[in-house]
Amino acid sequence: MTLPKYVVPASLTLPSTASTTQIYGTLRKHLIDYVSPSTDTLAGFVGTRIWVRSAPADPVFPYLTLRLDRTSLPAYNGYRETAILEVQGVGKPDSQLPLVESAMDIVDQAMTSLTDRSSGLIVGRGRTRQTVPQLTDPADSSVVAVVANYELYLWPVVLTSRA
Amino acid sequence: MSVKVTDMSPQFLKAYRDASRKALDAAANVYEGNLKRRFMKGYYTSQAFRSTAQIVQHVQREEPVFTGNGWSSKVGIPDGIPAVAKAKRGKKTAPVATSRTMVGKIALAWEIGHHNLFSRKWERVEIFKPVAMESAKQMVDTYNRVLNRFLERGRAVK
């Protein structure tokens, strides 16, 4: 059996917070649909190459990866989550760095203005962002990357609708 | 006759600042210890990548520094430590430090992920962040305990 490595377009009901896969899909769709004030979209930079966890083998550059770390506390009966969404923009060769930085600017705008109450609630406001310094062996030094972490608050259906 | 009423806040603030420095250093020490213990359980991908075995040797805790946001301490690998290359099989030359590859950057590459030249795959093994998250409560408890001890006993002012 092949496990789903990333969200296949049009395979899920979105937006939804009814499952973790759908939360990923919702965030991915939000990024793809976002149009900046200067009418830029991520499609112009990475197409639909936004993967969950890591890109497939032999990827086309540049691309983005998403990964969630989620925590729910007893104070909210486990309903409310604080999540850190890590977004990595990865390019190759290093001449793609401006492309990656620009793509991450759009991700910054999209994620820090996120309020989606169509299924449960997802709110994003704060973030940290760093350009990864040039790495050496064993890493491919011609790969450039920007890593950003977005703090999200969720009231996901998957946690708030229990039997 | 008069009674002098004095504000002791300068002494308190100094005591608090000294105590919080010790408390932060103790909390950072907890993280440093947990990090080293984690590395002792095994290196990245079972030592398939030998250079990663050098990381634990260089994990260290820096002295706390006072910033605009209070005390701050770094636990990790300082910049500028070159990795030591193993001698090739069959040769009796001593291991040599390579200035091109830094131990800190090897750790960074594994922590955030990288396209690996040798395996030709995306490789990522997070250690620093998960250990930090697992250690958070223990660090807070340690911080509070040390802070209270030094404030209560007035030992912070030295």
Interface residues (C-beta under 8 A of the other chain):
Chain A: S54 A55 A57 D69 Q88 K92 V132 P133 L135 T136 D137 P138 A139 D140 V143 A145 V147
Chain B: F49 S51 R100 T101 M102 K105 I106 L108 A109 I112 G113 H114 H115 N116 L117 F118 K121 W122 E123 R124 M133
